[in-house]
Amino acid sequence: MFSTEANCWFIRKVICWRAAASIAWAVLLLPPTTAVFVILSKFSLLHPIQTVTECLSLMTSASAIFSFILLGGVIIMVGFLILEYHTVIPTIACSKIALFGQLLHPRQFVSSLAYCLMGMIVGWCCAVTIGFRYETLCYSCAQSDGYPQMCLNEHHLVFLLTGAFVGLSHSLLGVIHNLNYVSFHSVQQYKYLRFKGSLPLVVKFSSSQAFYSVRNFIALYFFLGYIPRAWVCKTLNLHLDSAVHPLDSIAGLLDLSLLYHLWISATFLLFTWYITLLLFRIFVTEVYSFPVQPSFTEDAHQCLPKVLPEEQPKILKFLALQDLALLSQHSPSRRSEVLSLSQPGGHPHNWNAICKECLCLLADLTQRLVAYHETVAINGRAKSMSSGSEKRSSSETSGTEELSPRPAFLMKTPASVFARSLAGGLQSPLTAPFTPDLDSPFASPALRRLAAPVDPGSPWYGTVQSPHLMRRAPKLWSTSTDSHVNGSPQPSPASHLSPKEESSKPSFLSQFLQNRKDQVKNFFAKRVLIMYLFNKLPEASSQALFADSQAHIWALEGLSYLVQASFSEDQFGVVQTTLPSILCSMLLLQEAVDRHFKLPHASSKPVRTTGSMGDSTYKTLRFALRATLKTAIYRITTTFGDHLKAVQMSAEHRKRLQHFLEYKE
Amino acid sequence: MCQHSRVFDGPGISLPGVTALRLQVEGAGFVRVKMCSLALFPPPLPSGQTTLCESNNELLSGTNSEERLKQDSSPLSLHFPRESLKLHSRTESSSKAAFLDHSETLWMRSAAAWRDGGLTGLLNEITTSHAEVPKWLSVSSGCVLALLRWVSSFHGSLFPHLTLSSEDMIAEFSQVLNWSDCVVRAFAWHPHTDKFAVALLDDSIKIYNPKSATTPTLKHRLQRSVAAVRWKPLCASALAVACQNCLLVWHVDPCSLSTRPSSGCAQVLSYPGHSPVTSIAWSPSGSLLVSASPVDTAMMVWDVAAESCVPLQRVGGGGVTFLSWSPDGSHVLASTPSALFRVWETRMWTCERWPCLKGRCQSGCWSPDGSRLLFTVQGETTAAVVADLSETTFNTPDGEIIVGGKIQSLAWDPRGERLAVLLKGDPQTSSRPAIIAVFKTRANPIFELLPCGFVQGEPGVEPRLMQFHPNFRHGALLTVCWSSGRITHVPFYFLSAATPHIGLSGSPSMPHPQERPADFPNQSLFTELIS
């Protein structure tokens, strides 16, 4: 399952044990839950004592013990499924069609089937436990001619089908709401307290979810109920009792006691499953303390500097980064181990490894953001360039012209900047590519304009530069992008050439192909369903970009706290040597994040969903990252203050840092 | 009617953990000391004199005109006359009477009552409109209503504060003296720069920065009855505001020229059942925000960027009224309306209960290293008391002045050398003014409190709110908001013992007996006995 053999120790020794503990607790919690379920399902207001004795006798009966064992088996199975399917990086579907793809993925299909089956088993257990008219699938009934025969008990069948339906919808909703996503909390609490705090939420959510599921099931059964009934009758050679109302009628379904029993069973089913999920999340996200310095050489692969750079399994990397963030914040003794030198040789291996990994993470995110920004920007810019090429000669220029630099820069500069900055790595100072390269996209337009003398021909000449226009600028590109892209990742910029501009003379063939492509696109754009399926969900691409940002947040926190601590604790000046590159990569990321948040939909807040089991923290990770990044830079600037002026960095970064020193960011 | 402040003392500089802390406190026990009183203070100034600053170890005063001249020249001193504020002439409920009665159907009225007043409102509506509903319904809803009232009165008798209206509740538990009548309702210095936010009676917030000409005014639909404002540490722009129904976090771009940031700059953080918010505190690392409401037994820990919160629920106390995060970030003080307060440890968020009190904890402050917590308790008379602030009579040329009694709030300067105590007075009698008493404090080698003096303003004007500047370079700077709407700053020039550096006009603050006036022989109010 995991590619690197070396790190299976973690899965074997930690994750599996944690999962086992969570499943064990879930099974242990089953008896009280079942007792509450039995009492609630049997409760009658008029005979309270009778209810209690009935419940007691039921819970000690053989059938109850058998169904209890079955339920335990189901919980263990659910636990395994959660362990197998859990992820620390949510999968975010960017369009409806991608979501459908996820739902129909074979892996997901297997899980849905398993949940469906388990739901049916739980439904059977519930029917047996409640007893009374739900207990068996068939009973002997007298036909009109007086000859006894086996009839189908439709109430029992409804219970089985409800279980299957709730299981299936749980699995499908799990994909839509990312139930498999395990998020890490910013507030550390003991497991028991976390569990106690989330318990009311689970009760509330499972009962409401059960209500909706049962409602949907009843609607479905009303229309399609005859199919499974006929099928069961046919395969099991059962008959329908003509004396009993069929359940797929209004009169049959408006049976309040049946509805109540269905709802309470569905609640019970979902509650046990959610409790398993909650316990798994609590156990698996518990802080794991990695040793910084190995005490024995055979444990060397388990210590923090070795574990951090590993890519797989992700959960290991996340836990290691969480541990790094916490140790840098709370534990002076472990910090001193990080900042110490190796015994023979005197190299700061620990710090180097940790710092390198954190900077790699940050650079990776920066690169991702710039690349994304480029794809968005190229679409818009190339378009406006092609339409503006003619206008440029005339004095009548639009505001977009200023924002469309020559295509050569578009294609080359950002990539080359990155190539250099990445190749430069950590050893060489990163400053070289960032000496004020005014034409590079890193220089903000405002800065570029400040530095370059204003062209008398440009519309900016002699006018007051409205910050409003400036701020709107990136939106100009992307609104047009949005309206034309329609989900296709790389539309050709030439597709929007107006007839007048065909003088640029592309070859006939390409022109023809372009026209065909346009026609196909237009054809599809008119079909509502296809538009619905392929349209990009707003924000989704932004969310997907920051899906694993929890790692970056911890890296930023860890680095900044360590740098802050180094001001007083670093005896050997270990951190000082890397301070310029840390600051540089943070400032670069800051710039990229700032630019990203100027895109449409990037800064729009998702609707807050309270009281949902599906963790929606991934939707706000980008805001958390932005806040953490600023705080991290401020933490360094407030600690070091004017000493930072002695740090070597490019003029642009110095300017940026000066803003932070003056609290103007 | 006297009130004392007391200290719990951690083991030296750092506080390793709550267990150690408890051990230490239990081991040492509370130390009984001979109580001294405010009588050791120099007498209050005669009428017309105001306190200007502390220099060379004594408080200097000046007459009114001098002071005004000085204050007007200073850019950060502000005056908000009550008349200049546009107040809401009527509250929303009273404006109902101005409109003609419009008869709606029972359904509409019930829906409106449900929306406005919840279940009680609905039942009330049904009970009162007995002409339109069936008799059994109105009778049964009347019975349910009576039952509900009985239960709530029982609950209210356990926790009397729950019967207050939300405005009264804020006024009761606020750190501001006489909050409902205050022109300046909340004040906050930015933790890193010379910038501050002022919340005014008309529910607007103004931000003043001496380096910029623009003073942004923040207004929001939900920004009502502001109880507290706090700047986020390690951030230039974020300002948290505790409002009646929610928490607002404003992002005010320091470079922006706009004087009216749109309400889109504000994040709204709300949680059902968590209002009114009376106290908020940022973690010193700037990552978390805690908020408290006297109605809610849970304290909320917010991750502001993600707009998610973790309720930390503890039964007992009936709510949380006041929060204070220790400067080293390791502990949070959370006081409740009952005779109980908690000290939370912020790593795993467990709490330690402190139930051994006579009254509720009104205010508290941490020493800069986070090892000592000073808090005040209403009605406490015994146990380890660091200072006796019971009523003391001073004979001044203008007659007798009685000082002391109830404490409204405490403030400790960021260096831990001056402690300001805002003492409640009696607004009816002129001889019992509200006053700020300032102590000199010393942590090493033993914890000591020494009298410094009273800070007074113009005659007839009482201090309402005070806060120390977080990084004043020449000592400590106490900002006081007065009942007249004036904000003044009182500098205390001294050289810090811990980090000696050259101040402007400082003299060593550590007591040198020969420098002191001879008539205060026993200066130390409390000397910690080290066991």
Interface residues (C-beta under 8 A of the other chain):
Chain A: H185 S186 V187 Q188 Q189 Y190 L193 G197 Q329 H330 E557 K605 R608 T610 T617 T620 L621 F623 A624 R626 A627 T628 K630 T631 Y634 R635 T638 E662 Y663 K664 E665
Chain B: H190 H192 T193 K195 L234 C235 A236 S237 P254 C255 Y271 P272 S285 G286 S287 L288 V301 D303 V304 A305 A306 E307 S308 V310 P311 L312 Q313 R347 M348 W349 T350
